[in-house]
Amino acid sequence: MTDRLGVAVIGAGYWGPNLVRNFGSSPHWDLKVVCDLDLARARAVAGPHVEVTDQLQRVLDDPSIDAVAIATPARTHQGLALDALLAGKHVLVEKPLADSVAGGRAMVEVAEQRGLVLMTDHTYCYTPAVQKMRELVASGELGDIHFIDSVRINLGLVQPDIDVLWDLAPHDLSILDFILPGGLPTTGVHATGADPIGAGRACVGHLTLPLAGDGLAHVHVNWLSPTKIRQMVIGGSRRTLVWDDLNPQQRLSIYDRGVDLARTSVAGADRAASSISYRLGDTWSPALPEREALGQMVAEFAGAIREDRPALTDGHAGLRVLTVLESASATLYGEPALTVPPAPRAAEPALEAVR
């Protein structure tokens, strides 16, 4: 197929302008309409050559619109996405996929019943750095993963309707889902949080997830830090990777350093003696191409539609992230824990499909 696909962007607020810019400049897409209740804001975002409307039905009734991209508050995602899917439109949804697992599951089920692409906008998964991280983990370059420490802190906007875990942790959880061979662990989730300023919701949060082989993943998010840190450390049995998203000159560093533990039986005793040695090797940084993640994401959306396949960050990926977030809320606020796990990550197309 050489014809461009028709798309409408719903929501012209914080994230909508980024989607409008990338859909508008993509060779795969023809941006038809920007839809927002605030027509003045929609016109400012859309520019002079794209139609604007405040009527969702205008978008749903247009046969030239193949897909919609939703960039509205999370509480509206389910209703908007279901309306679009039932109208025969493919759907891209800003993170998080929905405001509940039940809502996300309903979206996934309708998309599968209708044979339509439902994609979650996990933007970080389309950055060169995170794609390289996935490649290094999959190749065994790091060895068995022993631990992951992720920090996402800054003096950020305290959200009026969600806590810091729902606001910031989806970024880190989507990355873990993308780079770990088995996808995001959704059981054994534990969270702690604090509200030292009296905002009525957690402003500082810690989330832990079990990894295979008695490993542990830890995510720290914080709205109250005067310093901004975006960093992930992935410790393996062979090497350790450090991702610093705020260092464009050296986003990834690979350390050939670690701890080696050799166990030997002790004669005449039912125990083992451990010999610990420390490995101090070289450090190197892989070269990374420069490209905009959202441009790759909208290209992947088009590819999934044309090839009739799941997107790299499909609805199930969004559902796994929601499962962890709801489980975290259960440990924080005593809400019922989930009993129905989402589908595991299926086989995926090669990364070259989005490059």
C-alpha positions as a Markdown table, in Angstrom:
| # | Residue | x | y | z |
|---|---|---|---|---|
| 1 | Met | 0.0 | 0.0 | 0.0 |
| 2 | Thr | 1.3 | 3.4 | -1.0 |
| 3 | Asp | -1.7 | 5.5 | -0.1 |
| 4 | Arg | -1.5 | 7.4 | 3.2 |
| 5 | Leu | -3.9 | 6.4 | 6.0 |
| 6 | Gly | -6.4 | 9.0 | 7.2 |
| 7 | Val | -6.1 | 9.9 | 10.9 |
| 8 | Ala | -7.8 | 12.2 | 13.4 |
| 9 | Val | -6.2 | 13.3 | 16.7 |
| 10 | Ile | -8.7 | 13.6 | 19.6 |
| 11 | Gly | -7.4 | 16.0 | 22.3 |
| 12 | Ala | -5.3 | 19.1 | 21.7 |
| 13 | Gly | -4.0 | 19.6 | 25.2 |
| 14 | Tyr | -0.6 | 18.6 | 26.6 |
| 15 | Trp | 0.3 | 15.6 | 24.4 |
| 16 | Gly | -2.0 | 16.2 | 21.4 |
| 17 | Pro | 0.2 | 18.8 | 19.7 |
| 18 | Asn | 3.1 | 16.3 | 19.6 |
| 19 | Leu | 0.9 | 13.7 | 17.9 |
| 20 | Val | -0.5 | 16.3 | 15.5 |
| 21 | Arg | 3.0 | 17.4 | 14.5 |
| 22 | Asn | 4.2 | 13.8 | 13.9 |
| 23 | Phe | 1.1 | 12.6 | 12.1 |
| 24 | Gly | 1.2 | 15.7 | 10.0 |
| 25 | Ser | 4.8 | 15.2 | 8.9 |
| 26 | Ser | 4.6 | 11.4 | 8.5 |
| 27 | Pro | 4.7 | 10.0 | 4.9 |
| 28 | His | 2.4 | 7.2 | 6.2 |
| 29 | Trp | -0.5 | 9.4 | 7.4 |
| 30 | Asp | -2.9 | 12.1 | 6.1 |
| 31 | Leu | -4.0 | 14.2 | 9.2 |
| 32 | Lys | -7.6 | 14.9 | 8.5 |
| 33 | Val | -9.1 | 16.4 | 11.7 |
| 34 | Val | -8.1 | 17.6 | 15.1 |
| 35 | Cys | -11.0 | 17.2 | 17.6 |
| 36 | Asp | -11.2 | 19.1 | 20.9 |
| 37 | Leu | -14.0 | 20.7 | 23.0 |
| 38 | Asp | -11.9 | 23.9 | 22.9 |
| 39 | Leu | -12.0 | 24.9 | 19.2 |
| 40 | Ala | -9.6 | 27.8 | 19.6 |
| 41 | Arg | -7.0 | 25.5 | 21.1 |
| 42 | Ala | -7.7 | 22.9 | 18.3 |
| 43 | Arg | -7.1 | 25.5 | 15.6 |
| 44 | Ala | -3.9 | 26.7 | 17.2 |
| 45 | Val | -2.6 | 23.1 | 17.2 |
| 46 | Ala | -3.9 | 22.0 | 13.8 |
| 47 | Gly | -2.7 | 24.9 | 11.7 |
| 48 | Pro | -4.4 | 26.4 | 8.7 |
| 49 | His | -4.7 | 23.3 | 6.5 |
| 50 | Val | -6.3 | 20.8 | 8.9 |
| 51 | Glu | -10.0 | 20.7 | 9.8 |
| 52 | Val | -11.0 | 21.1 | 13.5 |
| 53 | Thr | -14.2 | 20.1 | 15.2 |
| 54 | Asp | -15.6 | 19.7 | 18.7 |
| 55 | Gln | -17.9 | 16.9 | 17.6 |
| 56 | Leu | -16.6 | 13.4 | 18.0 |
| 57 | Gln | -19.4 | 12.0 | 15.8 |
| 58 | Arg | -17.9 | 14.1 | 12.9 |
| 59 | Val | -14.8 | 12.0 | 13.2 |
| 60 | Leu | -16.6 | 8.6 | 13.7 |
| 61 | Asp | -18.8 | 9.1 | 10.6 |
| 62 | Asp | -16.0 | 10.0 | 8.2 |
| 63 | Pro | -15.1 | 7.0 | 6.1 |
| 64 | Ser | -11.8 | 8.6 | 5.0 |
| 65 | Ile | -10.5 | 8.5 | 8.6 |
| 66 | Asp | -9.0 | 5.0 | 9.2 |
| 67 | Ala | -7.6 | 5.6 | 12.7 |
| 68 | Val | -7.9 | 7.9 | 15.7 |
| 69 | Ala | -5.2 | 8.9 | 18.2 |
| 70 | Ile | -6.6 | 9.7 | 21.7 |
| 71 | Ala | -4.7 | 12.2 | 23.8 |
| 72 | Thr | -7.3 | 13.1 | 26.5 |
| 73 | Pro | -7.5 | 12.5 | 30.3 |
| 74 | Ala | -7.2 | 8.8 | 31.2 |
| 75 | Arg | -10.7 | 8.6 | 32.6 |
| 76 | Thr | -12.0 | 9.3 | 29.1 |
| 77 | His | -9.9 | 6.8 | 27.2 |
| 78 | Gln | -12.2 | 3.8 | 27.5 |
| 79 | Gly | -15.3 | 5.6 | 26.3 |
| 80 | Leu | -13.6 | 7.3 | 23.4 |
| 81 | Ala | -11.7 | 4.2 | 22.3 |
| 82 | Leu | -14.8 | 2.0 | 22.4 |
| 83 | Asp | -16.8 | 4.5 | 20.3 |
| 84 | Ala | -14.0 | 4.6 | 17.8 |
| 85 | Leu | -13.5 | 0.8 | 17.6 |
| 86 | Leu | -17.2 | 0.2 | 17.2 |
| 87 | Ala | -17.1 | 2.7 | 14.4 |
| 88 | Gly | -14.4 | 0.6 | 12.7 |
| 89 | Lys | -11.5 | 2.9 | 13.5 |
| 90 | His | -8.0 | 1.7 | 14.5 |
| 91 | Val | -7.0 | 3.3 | 17.8 |
| 92 | Leu | -3.9 | 4.7 | 19.4 |
| 93 | Val | -4.2 | 5.7 | 23.0 |
| 94 | Glu | -1.9 | 7.9 | 25.1 |
| 95 | Lys | -0.6 | 6.2 | 28.3 |
| 96 | Pro | -2.1 | 4.9 | 30.5 |
| 97 | Leu | -4.3 | 2.8 | 28.3 |
| 98 | Ala | -7.3 | 3.4 | 30.6 |
| 99 | Asp | -8.0 | 4.3 | 34.2 |
| 100 | Ser | -8.6 | 0.7 | 35.2 |
| 101 | Val | -7.8 | -2.8 | 34.2 |
| 102 | Ala | -11.5 | -3.5 | 33.5 |
| 103 | Gly | -11.6 | -0.6 | 31.1 |
| 104 | Gly | -8.4 | -1.6 | 29.4 |
| 105 | Arg | -9.6 | -5.2 | 29.0 |
| 106 | Ala | -12.9 | -4.1 | 27.4 |
| 107 | Met | -10.9 | -2.1 | 24.9 |
| 108 | Val | -8.6 | -5.0 | 24.0 |
| 109 | Glu | -11.5 | -7.4 | 23.7 |
| 110 | Val | -13.5 | -5.2 | 21.3 |
| 111 | Ala | -10.4 | -4.5 | 19.2 |
| 112 | Glu | -9.7 | -8.2 | 18.8 |
| 113 | Gln | -13.3 | -9.0 | 18.0 |
| 114 | Arg | -13.4 | -6.3 | 15.3 |
| 115 | Gly | -10.0 | -7.2 | 13.9 |
| 116 | Leu | -8.7 | -3.7 | 14.6 |
| 117 | Val | -5.3 | -2.4 | 15.9 |
| 118 | Leu | -5.3 | -1.1 | 19.4 |
| 119 | Met | -2.0 | 0.5 | 20.3 |
| 120 | Thr | -0.7 | 2.1 | 23.4 |
| 121 | Asp | 1.5 | 5.2 | 23.0 |
| 122 | His | 4.4 | 3.9 | 25.1 |
| 123 | Thr | 6.7 | 6.5 | 23.5 |
| 124 | Tyr | 10.0 | 5.6 | 25.3 |
| 125 | Cys | 9.9 | 2.1 | 23.6 |
| 126 | Tyr | 10.5 | 3.8 | 20.3 |
| 127 | Thr | 13.6 | 5.7 | 21.4 |
| 128 | Pro | 17.0 | 4.5 | 20.1 |
| 129 | Ala | 18.3 | 4.1 | 23.6 |
| 130 | Val | 15.5 | 1.9 | 24.9 |
| 131 | Gln | 15.5 | -0.2 | 21.7 |
| 132 | Lys | 19.3 | -0.7 | 22.2 |
| 133 | Met | 18.6 | -1.7 | 25.8 |
| 134 | Arg | 16.1 | -4.3 | 24.6 |
| 135 | Glu | 18.6 | -5.6 | 22.0 |
| 136 | Leu | 21.4 | -6.0 | 24.6 |
| 137 | Val | 19.1 | -7.8 | 27.1 |
| 138 | Ala | 17.8 | -10.2 | 24.4 |
| 139 | Ser | 21.3 | -11.0 | 23.0 |
| 140 | Gly | 22.5 | -12.1 | 26.5 |
| 141 | Glu | 25.1 | -9.3 | 26.5 |
| 142 | Leu | 24.3 | -8.5 | 30.1 |
| 143 | Gly | 23.7 | -12.1 | 31.2 |
| 144 | Asp | 21.0 | -13.0 | 33.6 |
| 145 | Ile | 19.2 | -9.9 | 35.0 |
| 146 | His | 19.9 | -9.6 | 38.7 |
| 147 | Phe | 18.4 | -6.2 | 39.4 |
| 148 | Ile | 16.8 | -3.2 | 37.9 |
| 149 | Asp | 16.8 | 0.2 | 39.6 |
| 150 | Ser | 14.8 | 3.0 | 37.9 |
| 151 | Val | 14.6 | 6.6 | 39.2 |
| 152 | Arg | 12.2 | 9.2 | 37.7 |
| 153 | Ile | 12.1 | 12.2 | 40.0 |
| 154 | Asn | 11.7 | 16.0 | 39.6 |
| 155 | Leu | 9.9 | 19.0 | 41.0 |
| 156 | Gly | 6.8 | 18.1 | 39.0 |
| 157 | Leu | 3.2 | 19.0 | 38.6 |
| 158 | Val | 1.1 | 17.4 | 41.4 |
| 159 | Gln | -1.8 | 15.9 | 39.5 |
| 160 | Pro | -5.3 | 16.6 | 40.8 |
| 161 | Asp | -6.8 | 13.2 | 40.2 |
| 162 | Ile | -4.0 | 10.6 | 40.2 |
| 163 | Asp | -1.0 | 9.8 | 42.5 |
| 164 | Val | 2.7 | 9.9 | 41.5 |
| 165 | Leu | 2.7 | 6.2 | 40.6 |
| 166 | Trp | -0.1 | 6.5 | 38.1 |
| 167 | Asp | 1.5 | 9.7 | 36.7 |
| 168 | Leu | 5.2 | 8.8 | 36.3 |
| 169 | Ala | 5.6 | 5.0 | 36.7 |
| 170 | Pro | 3.9 | 4.0 | 33.4 |
| 171 | His | 7.0 | 5.3 | 31.6 |
| 172 | Asp | 9.3 | 3.0 | 33.5 |
| 173 | Leu | 6.9 | 0.0 | 33.6 |
| 174 | Ser | 6.4 | 0.3 | 29.8 |
| 175 | Ile | 10.2 | 0.2 | 29.3 |
| 176 | Leu | 10.5 | -2.9 | 31.6 |
| 177 | Asp | 7.7 | -4.6 | 29.6 |
| 178 | Phe | 9.5 | -3.8 | 26.4 |
| 179 | Ile | 13.0 | -4.9 | 27.3 |
| 180 | Leu | 12.4 | -7.9 | 29.5 |
| 181 | Pro | 12.1 | -11.1 | 27.4 |
| 182 | Gly | 9.0 | -12.3 | 29.2 |
| 183 | Gly | 7.4 | -8.8 | 29.5 |
| 184 | Leu | 6.4 | -7.0 | 32.6 |
| 185 | Pro | 6.0 | -9.1 | 35.7 |
| 186 | Thr | 2.4 | -8.6 | 36.9 |
| 187 | Thr | 2.4 | -10.7 | 40.1 |
| 188 | Gly | 4.2 | -10.1 | 43.4 |
| 189 | Val | 3.9 | -6.3 | 43.1 |
| 190 | His | 4.5 | -4.2 | 46.2 |
| 191 | Ala | 4.3 | -0.5 | 46.6 |
| 192 | Thr | 4.9 | 2.1 | 49.3 |
| 193 | Gly | 4.0 | 5.8 | 49.1 |
| 194 | Ala | 4.0 | 9.0 | 51.1 |
| 195 | Asp | 2.1 | 12.3 | 51.0 |
| 196 | Pro | 4.3 | 14.7 | 53.1 |
| 197 | Ile | 2.7 | 17.8 | 51.7 |
| 198 | Gly | -0.9 | 16.8 | 52.4 |
| 199 | Ala | -2.0 | 16.6 | 48.7 |
| 200 | Gly | -4.4 | 13.8 | 49.4 |
| 201 | Arg | -2.5 | 11.3 | 47.3 |
| 202 | Ala | 1.0 | 9.8 | 47.3 |
| 203 | Cys | 3.6 | 12.3 | 46.0 |
| 204 | Val | 6.6 | 9.9 | 46.6 |
| 205 | Gly | 6.3 | 6.3 | 45.6 |
| 206 | His | 8.4 | 3.1 | 45.5 |
| 207 | Leu | 7.4 | 0.1 | 43.5 |
| 208 | Thr | 9.0 | -3.4 | 43.5 |
| 209 | Leu | 8.6 | -6.3 | 41.1 |
| 210 | Pro | 10.1 | -9.8 | 41.3 |
| 211 | Leu | 12.3 | -10.9 | 38.4 |
| 212 | Ala | 13.3 | -14.4 | 37.4 |
| 213 | Gly | 16.1 | -16.0 | 39.3 |
| 214 | Asp | 15.4 | -14.2 | 42.6 |
| 215 | Gly | 16.1 | -10.8 | 40.9 |
| 216 | Leu | 14.3 | -7.6 | 41.8 |
| 217 | Ala | 13.1 | -4.5 | 39.9 |
| 218 | His | 12.6 | -1.2 | 41.8 |
| 219 | Val | 11.0 | 1.9 | 40.5 |
| 220 | His | 11.3 | 5.2 | 42.4 |
| 221 | Val | 9.0 | 8.1 | 41.4 |
| 222 | Asn | 8.8 | 11.5 | 43.1 |
| 223 | Trp | 7.0 | 14.9 | 42.4 |
| 224 | Leu | 8.9 | 16.7 | 45.2 |
| 225 | Ser | 12.6 | 16.5 | 44.2 |
| 226 | Pro | 14.4 | 19.7 | 43.4 |
| 227 | Thr | 16.7 | 17.8 | 41.1 |
| 228 | Lys | 15.6 | 16.0 | 38.0 |
| 229 | Ile | 16.8 | 12.4 | 37.4 |
| 230 | Arg | 15.8 | 10.0 | 34.6 |
| 231 | Gln | 18.0 | 6.9 | 35.1 |
| 232 | Met | 17.7 | 3.2 | 34.9 |
| 233 | Val | 20.4 | 0.7 | 36.0 |
| 234 | Ile | 20.1 | -2.9 | 34.7 |
| 235 | Gly | 22.5 | -5.2 | 36.6 |
| 236 | Gly | 23.3 | -8.5 | 34.9 |
| 237 | Ser | 25.5 | -11.5 | 35.7 |
| 238 | Arg | 27.9 | -10.4 | 32.9 |
| 239 | Arg | 27.6 | -6.7 | 32.6 |
| 240 | Thr | 25.7 | -3.7 | 33.9 |
| 241 | Leu | 23.9 | -1.1 | 31.8 |
| 242 | Val | 23.2 | 2.4 | 32.9 |
| 243 | Trp | 20.7 | 4.6 | 30.9 |
| 244 | Asp | 20.8 | 8.3 | 31.7 |
| 245 | Asp | 18.0 | 10.0 | 29.6 |
| 246 | Leu | 19.2 | 13.5 | 30.6 |
| 247 | Asn | 22.7 | 12.9 | 29.1 |
| 248 | Pro | 22.3 | 13.2 | 25.3 |
| 249 | Gln | 26.1 | 12.7 | 24.7 |
| 250 | Gln | 26.1 | 9.4 | 26.5 |
| 251 | Arg | 22.7 | 8.0 | 27.2 |
| 252 | Leu | 23.9 | 4.4 | 27.5 |
| 253 | Ser | 27.0 | 3.1 | 29.3 |
| 254 | Ile | 27.9 | -0.6 | 29.6 |
| 255 | Tyr | 30.1 | -1.6 | 32.5 |
| 256 | Asp | 32.0 | -4.9 | 32.5 |
| 257 | Arg | 32.0 | -4.9 | 36.3 |
| 258 | Gly | 30.2 | -6.9 | 38.8 |
| 259 | Val | 30.4 | -9.5 | 41.6 |
| 260 | Asp | 31.2 | -13.2 | 40.9 |
| 261 | Leu | 30.2 | -15.7 | 43.5 |
| 262 | Ala | 31.8 | -19.2 | 43.4 |
| 263 | Arg | 30.3 | -21.8 | 45.8 |
| 264 | Thr | 32.4 | -24.8 | 46.9 |
| 265 | Ser | 31.3 | -27.6 | 49.2 |
| 266 | Val | 33.0 | -27.9 | 52.5 |
| 267 | Ala | 34.0 | -31.4 | 53.5 |
| 268 | Gly | 32.2 | -32.9 | 56.4 |
| 269 | Ala | 29.6 | -30.1 | 56.6 |
| 270 | Asp | 26.2 | -29.5 | 55.1 |
| 271 | Arg | 26.9 | -26.0 | 54.0 |
| 272 | Ala | 28.7 | -24.2 | 51.2 |
| 273 | Ala | 31.5 | -21.7 | 51.4 |
| 274 | Ser | 31.3 | -18.8 | 49.1 |
| 275 | Ser | 34.2 | -17.1 | 47.4 |
| 276 | Ile | 33.4 | -13.6 | 46.3 |
| 277 | Ser | 35.4 | -11.8 | 43.6 |
| 278 | Tyr | 34.9 | -8.4 | 42.1 |
| 279 | Arg | 35.2 | -7.9 | 38.3 |
| 280 | Leu | 36.6 | -4.5 | 37.2 |
| 281 | Gly | 36.6 | -4.3 | 33.4 |
| 282 | Asp | 36.1 | -1.8 | 30.7 |
| 283 | Thr | 33.2 | 0.7 | 30.2 |
| 284 | Trp | 31.9 | 1.5 | 26.7 |
| 285 | Ser | 29.0 | 3.4 | 25.2 |
| 286 | Pro | 27.2 | 2.3 | 22.0 |
| 287 | Ala | 26.6 | 4.8 | 19.3 |
| 288 | Leu | 22.9 | 5.6 | 18.9 |
| 289 | Pro | 21.1 | 7.1 | 15.9 |
| 290 | Glu | 19.3 | 10.4 | 16.3 |
| 291 | Arg | 15.6 | 10.2 | 15.5 |
| 292 | Glu | 12.3 | 11.3 | 17.1 |
| 293 | Ala | 10.6 | 8.5 | 19.0 |
| 294 | Leu | 7.1 | 9.7 | 18.1 |
| 295 | Gly | 7.9 | 9.6 | 14.4 |
| 296 | Gln | 8.9 | 5.9 | 14.8 |
| 297 | Met | 5.7 | 5.3 | 16.9 |
| 298 | Val | 3.3 | 6.7 | 14.2 |
| 299 | Ala | 5.2 | 4.7 | 11.6 |
| 300 | Glu | 4.8 | 1.5 | 13.6 |
| 301 | Phe | 1.0 | 2.3 | 14.0 |
| 302 | Ala | 0.7 | 2.5 | 10.2 |
| 303 | Gly | 2.8 | -0.7 | 9.8 |
| 304 | Ala | 0.6 | -2.7 | 12.2 |
| 305 | Ile | -2.6 | -1.6 | 10.4 |
| 306 | Arg | -1.2 | -2.4 | 6.9 |
| 307 | Glu | 0.3 | -5.7 | 7.9 |
| 308 | Asp | -2.7 | -6.8 | 10.0 |
| 309 | Arg | -0.5 | -7.5 | 13.1 |
| 310 | Pro | -0.3 | -6.4 | 16.7 |
| 311 | Ala | 1.8 | -3.2 | 17.3 |
| 312 | Leu | 5.0 | -3.5 | 19.3 |
| 313 | Thr | 3.2 | -1.7 | 22.1 |
| 314 | Asp | -0.2 | -3.2 | 21.7 |
| 315 | Gly | -3.3 | -3.1 | 23.9 |
| 316 | His | -2.0 | -6.1 | 25.9 |
| 317 | Ala | 1.2 | -4.1 | 26.8 |
| 318 | Gly | -1.0 | -1.3 | 28.1 |
| 319 | Leu | -3.0 | -3.8 | 30.0 |
| 320 | Arg | 0.1 | -5.3 | 31.7 |
| 321 | Val | 1.1 | -1.8 | 32.9 |
| 322 | Leu | -2.4 | -1.2 | 34.2 |
| 323 | Thr | -2.3 | -4.5 | 36.1 |
| 324 | Val | 0.8 | -3.4 | 38.0 |
| 325 | Leu | -0.6 | 0.0 | 38.7 |
| 326 | Glu | -3.8 | -1.4 | 40.1 |
| 327 | Ser | -1.9 | -3.9 | 42.2 |
| 328 | Ala | 0.2 | -1.0 | 43.5 |
| 329 | Ser | -2.9 | 0.9 | 44.5 |
| 330 | Ala | -4.2 | -2.2 | 46.3 |
| 331 | Thr | -1.1 | -2.3 | 48.5 |
| 332 | Leu | -1.2 | 1.5 | 49.1 |
| 333 | Tyr | -4.9 | 2.1 | 49.6 |
| 334 | Gly | -6.3 | -1.3 | 50.4 |
| 335 | Glu | -8.3 | -1.7 | 47.2 |
| 336 | Pro | -9.1 | -5.2 | 46.0 |
| 337 | Ala | -6.2 | -6.9 | 44.2 |
| 338 | Leu | -6.7 | -8.2 | 40.7 |
| 339 | Thr | -7.4 | -11.9 | 40.2 |
| 340 | Val | -7.3 | -12.1 | 36.4 |
| 341 | Pro | -3.8 | -11.6 | 34.9 |
| 342 | Pro | -3.5 | -10.0 | 31.5 |
| 343 | Ala | -2.2 | -12.0 | 28.5 |
| 344 | Pro | 1.6 | -12.6 | 28.4 |
| 345 | Arg | 3.5 | -10.8 | 25.7 |
| 346 | Ala | 3.2 | -12.5 | 22.4 |
| 347 | Ala | 5.8 | -12.9 | 19.7 |
| 348 | Glu | 6.6 | -9.5 | 18.1 |
| 349 | Pro | 7.9 | -8.2 | 14.8 |
| 350 | Ala | 11.5 | -7.4 | 14.5 |
| 351 | Leu | 12.6 | -4.0 | 15.7 |
| 352 | Glu | 13.7 | -3.1 | 12.2 |
| 353 | Ala | 10.0 | -2.7 | 11.4 |
| 354 | Val | 9.9 | 0.6 | 13.2 |
| 355 | Arg | 13.3 | 1.9 | 12.1 |
